[in-house]
Amino acid sequence: MSSSSASTQASAAAATNDVKKETQKILRAAALNIVVLVDHVNKFEGVDGTAVGFSGPDFKKSIDDLASAIDKEVTRFLIACKPPALDVEIKALCPKINAGFFQLVQTFDHIPKLAGKTYLDAVRKAVSRSLVTAVMLFNSFIEDKVEVDKSVLADLAYTASSGIFWEHCKALSQIPADNKAAVSSAWMSSVSSLIKDAAEELSDSLEEAESKDDDGEDGSDNDGYSDDDSMNGFDPDIPADRVADGKKIQKMVMLTKHTCDKIGLRCIRDCSPLDDERTIWLDRLVDLGRPVQNAVDDLIATLFVDDDAEWKKQSAVETERLVNLLGELVTLAITFVDDSHLSWFELCRKQLDATKHSSNIAR
């Protein structure tokens, strides 16, 4: 909707007073029906058995069609609720909206477990949010509000109920076509793009530290930080005497970045056929990729530890952790990767082994 949050709330409050008590009971009953669906969707773990016969693209088209039909009915509902409220129209639309959401959940119930955990979670989130925001929308027009599980509402920090509904109704048309698409999106947002950002920030910090060292600066001049009491003495620069070690860390980070980019392209994007084994494999890649991303951040953070002895100790620990996590990810990645890319991953393994033996983490 194009109206502001304040005007939406004001309109909803006025409409609440305009909708008759008898009609409000019907609205509340409709909202309670949707709450039951929310509970079912959040507990559903997929249909047992193979994913053969389940078509992600066909499923997505069915969801698109249902979302469009529900959108039209809810739009009519909102118009009917505006003062003066059209009670007859509201009573006629409530069963239609309930039926639309029931059919949506029936379609959702056809997803097999082996369609992929990441895929199922993505669809569940879109369906659940649309249902919850529909309940919030009904609550805008009734005095005896229907309660929704607080845990379900935790990530919905919004107040304009009607605006939220349209936002998430649109999200239904953007669900991934299959687990490969879901994993590809999750990999990009929670692994590769974050590692790329970390690598770029580290590169900038090292360049700045080298530049200051070349200029003969010791980092204690008026750089805008050391004299700022609000920073509590925090120095955002890498000390000049850590630049050499920082470049070793940078090599490890870049190896991680290139490896994760390679996995995104050759393991996830090029995954074919999307059978049951590969579907599970893709989910595992995401499960192992996220800790790798966290380890990159933790390793880079050691460069900013104040105590010299402590930073070296932490650096050694975090380097070893990243090497081990990346090694596990590479071992998993080569399970189904095309033979033409095996040599690259074997080279990555050799570099990881070299890092173990040449760095100060060698035992």
Contacts in CASP RR format, 6 or more apart in sequence:
PFRMAT RR
TARGET T0000
AUTHOR 0000-0000-0000
METHOD contacts of the structure
MODEL  1
MSSSSASTQASAAAATNDVKKETQKILRAAALNIVVLVDHVNKFEGVDGT
AVGFSGPDFKKSIDDLASAIDKEVTRFLIACKPPALDVEIKALCPKINAG
FFQLVQTFDHIPKLAGKTYLDAVRKAVSRSLVTAVMLFNSFIEDKVEVDK
SVLADLAYTASSGIFWEHCKALSQIPADNKAAVSSAWMSSVSSLIKDAAE
ELSDSLEEAESKDDDGEDGSDNDGYSDDDSMNGFDPDIPADRVADGKKIQ
KMVMLTKHTCDKIGLRCIRDCSPLDDERTIWLDRLVDLGRPVQNAVDDLI
ATLFVDDDAEWKKQSAVETERLVNLLGELVTLAITFVDDSHLSWFELCRK
QLDATKHSSNIAR
1 8 0 8 1.000
1 160 0 8 1.000
1 162 0 8 1.000
1 163 0 8 1.000
1 166 0 8 1.000
3 11 0 8 1.000
4 160 0 8 1.000
5 159 0 8 1.000
5 160 0 8 1.000
8 160 0 8 1.000
8 161 0 8 1.000
8 162 0 8 1.000
8 163 0 8 1.000
9 140 0 8 1.000
9 159 0 8 1.000
9 160 0 8 1.000
11 82 0 8 1.000
12 140 0 8 1.000
12 141 0 8 1.000
12 161 0 8 1.000
12 162 0 8 1.000
14 83 0 8 1.000
15 81 0 8 1.000
15 82 0 8 1.000
15 83 0 8 1.000
15 85 0 8 1.000
15 140 0 8 1.000
15 141 0 8 1.000
16 24 0 8 1.000
16 140 0 8 1.000
16 141 0 8 1.000
16 142 0 8 1.000
16 143 0 8 1.000
18 81 0 8 1.000
18 83 0 8 1.000
18 84 0 8 1.000
18 85 0 8 1.000
19 27 0 8 1.000
19 81 0 8 1.000
19 85 0 8 1.000
19 87 0 8 1.000
19 90 0 8 1.000
19 141 0 8 1.000
19 142 0 8 1.000
20 85 0 8 1.000
20 87 0 8 1.000
22 87 0 8 1.000
23 85 0 8 1.000
23 87 0 8 1.000
23 90 0 8 1.000
23 91 0 8 1.000
24 141 0 8 1.000
24 142 0 8 1.000
24 143 0 8 1.000
24 144 0 8 1.000
26 90 0 8 1.000
26 91 0 8 1.000
26 94 0 8 1.000
27 90 0 8 1.000
27 94 0 8 1.000
27 138 0 8 1.000
27 141 0 8 1.000
27 142 0 8 1.000
28 138 0 8 1.000
28 142 0 8 1.000
28 144 0 8 1.000
28 146 0 8 1.000
29 94 0 8 1.000
30 94 0 8 1.000
30 95 0 8 1.000
30 97 0 8 1.000
30 98 0 8 1.000
30 138 0 8 1.000
31 134 0 8 1.000
31 135 0 8 1.000
31 138 0 8 1.000
31 139 0 8 1.000
31 142 0 8 1.000
31 146 0 8 1.000
32 146 0 8 1.000
33 98 0 8 1.000
33 101 0 8 1.000
33 102 0 8 1.000
34 98 0 8 1.000
34 101 0 8 1.000
34 131 0 8 1.000
34 134 0 8 1.000
34 135 0 8 1.000
34 138 0 8 1.000
35 135 0 8 1.000
35 146 0 8 1.000
35 147 0 8 1.000
35 148 0 8 1.000
37 101 0 8 1.000
37 102 0 8 1.000
37 105 0 8 1.000
37 131 0 8 1.000
38 128 0 8 1.000
38 131 0 8 1.000
38 132 0 8 1.000
38 135 0 8 1.000
38 148 0 8 1.000
38 149 0 8 1.000
38 152 0 8 1.000
39 149 0 8 1.000
40 105 0 8 1.000
41 105 0 8 1.000
41 108 0 8 1.000
41 124 0 8 1.000
41 127 0 8 1.000
41 128 0 8 1.000
41 131 0 8 1.000
42 124 0 8 1.000
42 128 0 8 1.000
42 149 0 8 1.000
42 152 0 8 1.000
44 108 0 8 1.000
44 109 0 8 1.000
44 124 0 8 1.000
45 113 0 8 1.000
45 120 0 8 1.000
46 109 0 8 1.000
46 111 0 8 1.000
46 112 0 8 1.000
46 113 0 8 1.000
46 115 0 8 1.000
46 120 0 8 1.000
47 109 0 8 1.000
47 110 0 8 1.000
47 111 0 8 1.000
47 112 0 8 1.000
47 113 0 8 1.000
48 112 0 8 1.000
48 113 0 8 1.000
49 112 0 8 1.000
49 113 0 8 1.000
49 114 0 8 1.000
50 112 0 8 1.000
50 114 0 8 1.000
50 276 0 8 1.000
51 112 0 8 1.000
51 114 0 8 1.000
51 115 0 8 1.000
51 116 0 8 1.000
51 275 0 8 1.000
51 276 0 8 1.000
51 279 0 8 1.000
52 276 0 8 1.000
54 110 0 8 1.000
54 111 0 8 1.000
54 112 0 8 1.000
54 115 0 8 1.000
56 115 0 8 1.000
56 177 0 8 1.000
56 178 0 8 1.000
57 177 0 8 1.000
57 178 0 8 1.000
59 107 0 8 1.000
59 110 0 8 1.000
59 111 0 8 1.000
60 175 0 8 1.000
60 176 0 8 1.000
60 177 0 8 1.000
62 107 0 8 1.000
63 104 0 8 1.000
63 107 0 8 1.000
63 123 0 8 1.000
63 172 0 8 1.000
63 173 0 8 1.000
63 175 0 8 1.000
64 172 0 8 1.000
64 173 0 8 1.000
66 100 0 8 1.000
66 103 0 8 1.000
66 104 0 8 1.000
66 107 0 8 1.000
66 172 0 8 1.000
67 104 0 8 1.000
67 130 0 8 1.000
67 169 0 8 1.000
67 170 0 8 1.000
67 172 0 8 1.000
67 173 0 8 1.000
68 173 0 8 1.000
69 100 0 8 1.000
70 97 0 8 1.000
70 100 0 8 1.000
70 101 0 8 1.000
70 104 0 8 1.000
70 130 0 8 1.000
70 169 0 8 1.000
71 166 0 8 1.000
71 169 0 8 1.000
73 93 0 8 1.000
73 96 0 8 1.000
73 97 0 8 1.000
73 100 0 8 1.000
74 97 0 8 1.000
74 134 0 8 1.000
74 137 0 8 1.000
74 165 0 8 1.000
74 169 0 8 1.000
76 89 0 8 1.000
76 93 0 8 1.000
77 90 0 8 1.000
77 93 0 8 1.000
77 94 0 8 1.000
77 97 0 8 1.000
78 137 0 8 1.000
78 162 0 8 1.000
80 86 0 8 1.000
80 89 0 8 1.000
80 90 0 8 1.000
80 93 0 8 1.000
81 90 0 8 1.000
81 141 0 8 1.000
97 134 0 8 1.000
101 130 0 8 1.000
101 131 0 8 1.000
101 134 0 8 1.000
104 127 0 8 1.000
104 130 0 8 1.000
104 172 0 8 1.000
105 127 0 8 1.000
105 131 0 8 1.000
108 123 0 8 1.000
108 124 0 8 1.000
108 127 0 8 1.000
111 119 0 8 1.000
111 120 0 8 1.000
111 123 0 8 1.000
113 120 0 8 1.000
114 276 0 8 1.000
114 279 0 8 1.000
114 280 0 8 1.000
115 178 0 8 1.000
115 179 0 8 1.000
115 279 0 8 1.000
116 179 0 8 1.000
116 182 0 8 1.000
116 279 0 8 1.000
116 280 0 8 1.000
116 282 0 8 1.000
116 283 0 8 1.000
117 179 0 8 1.000
117 283 0 8 1.000
118 179 0 8 1.000
118 182 0 8 1.000
118 183 0 8 1.000
118 186 0 8 1.000
118 282 0 8 1.000
118 283 0 8 1.000
118 286 0 8 1.000
119 176 0 8 1.000
119 178 0 8 1.000
119 179 0 8 1.000
119 181 0 8 1.000
119 182 0 8 1.000
119 183 0 8 1.000
119 279 0 8 1.000
121 182 0 8 1.000
122 175 0 8 1.000
122 176 0 8 1.000
122 182 0 8 1.000
122 185 0 8 1.000
122 186 0 8 1.000
123 175 0 8 1.000
123 176 0 8 1.000
126 168 0 8 1.000
126 171 0 8 1.000
126 172 0 8 1.000
126 174 0 8 1.000
126 175 0 8 1.000
127 172 0 8 1.000
128 152 0 8 1.000
129 156 0 8 1.000
129 168 0 8 1.000
129 171 0 8 1.000
130 165 0 8 1.000
130 168 0 8 1.000
130 169 0 8 1.000
130 171 0 8 1.000
130 172 0 8 1.000
132 148 0 8 1.000
132 152 0 8 1.000
132 153 0 8 1.000
132 156 0 8 1.000
133 156 0 8 1.000
133 161 0 8 1.000
133 164 0 8 1.000
133 165 0 8 1.000
133 167 0 8 1.000
133 168 0 8 1.000
134 165 0 8 1.000
135 146 0 8 1.000
135 148 0 8 1.000
136 148 0 8 1.000
136 156 0 8 1.000
136 161 0 8 1.000
136 164 0 8 1.000
136 165 0 8 1.000
137 161 0 8 1.000
137 162 0 8 1.000
137 164 0 8 1.000
137 165 0 8 1.000
138 146 0 8 1.000
139 145 0 8 1.000
139 146 0 8 1.000
139 161 0 8 1.000
140 161 0 8 1.000
140 162 0 8 1.000
156 164 0 8 1.000
158 164 0 8 1.000
176 182 0 8 1.000
176 184 0 8 1.000
176 185 0 8 1.000
178 274 0 8 1.000
179 274 0 8 1.000
179 279 0 8 1.000
179 282 0 8 1.000
179 283 0 8 1.000
180 268 0 8 1.000
180 269 0 8 1.000
180 271 0 8 1.000
180 274 0 8 1.000
180 282 0 8 1.000
183 268 0 8 1.000
183 282 0 8 1.000
183 283 0 8 1.000
183 285 0 8 1.000
183 286 0 8 1.000
184 264 0 8 1.000
184 268 0 8 1.000
184 269 0 8 1.000
186 286 0 8 1.000
187 260 0 8 1.000
187 263 0 8 1.000
187 264 0 8 1.000
187 268 0 8 1.000
187 285 0 8 1.000
187 286 0 8 1.000
187 289 0 8 1.000
188 264 0 8 1.000
190 286 0 8 1.000
190 290 0 8 1.000
190 293 0 8 1.000
191 260 0 8 1.000
191 286 0 8 1.000
191 289 0 8 1.000
191 290 0 8 1.000
191 292 0 8 1.000
191 293 0 8 1.000
192 257 0 8 1.000
192 260 0 8 1.000
192 261 0 8 1.000
192 264 0 8 1.000
194 293 0 8 1.000
194 296 0 8 1.000
194 297 0 8 1.000
195 253 0 8 1.000
195 256 0 8 1.000
195 257 0 8 1.000
195 260 0 8 1.000
195 292 0 8 1.000
195 293 0 8 1.000
195 296 0 8 1.000
196 257 0 8 1.000
198 253 0 8 1.000
198 296 0 8 1.000
198 297 0 8 1.000
198 300 0 8 1.000
199 250 0 8 1.000
199 253 0 8 1.000
199 254 0 8 1.000
199 257 0 8 1.000
199 296 0 8 1.000
201 300 0 8 1.000
202 246 0 8 1.000
202 249 0 8 1.000
202 250 0 8 1.000
202 253 0 8 1.000
202 300 0 8 1.000
202 303 0 8 1.000
203 250 0 8 1.000
205 237 0 8 1.000
205 238 0 8 1.000
205 303 0 8 1.000
206 238 0 8 1.000
206 243 0 8 1.000
206 246 0 8 1.000
206 247 0 8 1.000
206 250 0 8 1.000
208 237 0 8 1.000
208 238 0 8 1.000
209 237 0 8 1.000
209 238 0 8 1.000
209 239 0 8 1.000
209 240 0 8 1.000
209 242 0 8 1.000
209 243 0 8 1.000
210 240 0 8 1.000
210 243 0 8 1.000
212 219 0 8 1.000
212 237 0 8 1.000
212 240 0 8 1.000
213 240 0 8 1.000
213 243 0 8 1.000
218 240 0 8 1.000
219 226 0 8 1.000
219 235 0 8 1.000
219 237 0 8 1.000
219 239 0 8 1.000
219 240 0 8 1.000
220 226 0 8 1.000
223 237 0 8 1.000
225 231 0 8 1.000
225 233 0 8 1.000
225 234 0 8 1.000
225 235 0 8 1.000
225 236 0 8 1.000
225 237 0 8 1.000
226 233 0 8 1.000
226 235 0 8 1.000
235 304 0 8 1.000
236 304 0 8 1.000
238 246 0 8 1.000
238 303 0 8 1.000
238 304 0 8 1.000
242 303 0 8 1.000
242 311 0 8 1.000
245 303 0 8 1.000
245 312 0 8 1.000
245 315 0 8 1.000
246 303 0 8 1.000
248 359 0 8 1.000
249 299 0 8 1.000
249 300 0 8 1.000
249 302 0 8 1.000
249 303 0 8 1.000
249 315 0 8 1.000
249 319 0 8 1.000
252 299 0 8 1.000
252 319 0 8 1.000
252 322 0 8 1.000
252 323 0 8 1.000
252 355 0 8 1.000
253 296 0 8 1.000
253 299 0 8 1.000
253 300 0 8 1.000
255 326 0 8 1.000
255 348 0 8 1.000
255 351 0 8 1.000
255 352 0 8 1.000
255 355 0 8 1.000
256 292 0 8 1.000
256 296 0 8 1.000
256 322 0 8 1.000
256 326 0 8 1.000
258 348 0 8 1.000
259 326 0 8 1.000
259 329 0 8 1.000
259 330 0 8 1.000
259 345 0 8 1.000
259 348 0 8 1.000
260 289 0 8 1.000
260 292 0 8 1.000
260 293 0 8 1.000
260 329 0 8 1.000
262 341 0 8 1.000
262 344 0 8 1.000
262 345 0 8 1.000
263 285 0 8 1.000
263 329 0 8 1.000
263 333 0 8 1.000
266 337 0 8 1.000
266 338 0 8 1.000
266 341 0 8 1.000
267 282 0 8 1.000
267 285 0 8 1.000
267 333 0 8 1.000
267 336 0 8 1.000
267 337 0 8 1.000
268 282 0 8 1.000
268 285 0 8 1.000
270 338 0 8 1.000
271 278 0 8 1.000
271 281 0 8 1.000
271 282 0 8 1.000
271 336 0 8 1.000
277 336 0 8 1.000
278 336 0 8 1.000
281 332 0 8 1.000
281 335 0 8 1.000
281 336 0 8 1.000
284 332 0 8 1.000
285 329 0 8 1.000
285 332 0 8 1.000
285 333 0 8 1.000
288 325 0 8 1.000
288 328 0 8 1.000
288 329 0 8 1.000
288 332 0 8 1.000
289 325 0 8 1.000
289 329 0 8 1.000
291 325 0 8 1.000
292 322 0 8 1.000
292 325 0 8 1.000
292 326 0 8 1.000
292 329 0 8 1.000
295 318 0 8 1.000
295 321 0 8 1.000
295 322 0 8 1.000
295 325 0 8 1.000
295 326 0 8 1.000
296 322 0 8 1.000
298 318 0 8 1.000
298 321 0 8 1.000
298 322 0 8 1.000
299 315 0 8 1.000
299 318 0 8 1.000
299 319 0 8 1.000
299 321 0 8 1.000
299 322 0 8 1.000
301 318 0 8 1.000
302 311 0 8 1.000
302 314 0 8 1.000
302 315 0 8 1.000
302 318 0 8 1.000
303 311 0 8 1.000
303 315 0 8 1.000
305 311 0 8 1.000
305 314 0 8 1.000
312 360 0 8 1.000
316 359 0 8 1.000
316 360 0 8 1.000
316 361 0 8 1.000
317 361 0 8 1.000
319 355 0 8 1.000
319 359 0 8 1.000
319 361 0 8 1.000
320 356 0 8 1.000
320 361 0 8 1.000
323 352 0 8 1.000
323 355 0 8 1.000
323 356 0 8 1.000
323 361 0 8 1.000
326 348 0 8 1.000
326 352 0 8 1.000
327 349 0 8 1.000
327 352 0 8 1.000
330 345 0 8 1.000
330 348 0 8 1.000
330 349 0 8 1.000
330 352 0 8 1.000
333 345 0 8 1.000
334 342 0 8 1.000
334 345 0 8 1.000
337 345 0 8 1.000
356 362 0 8 1.000
END
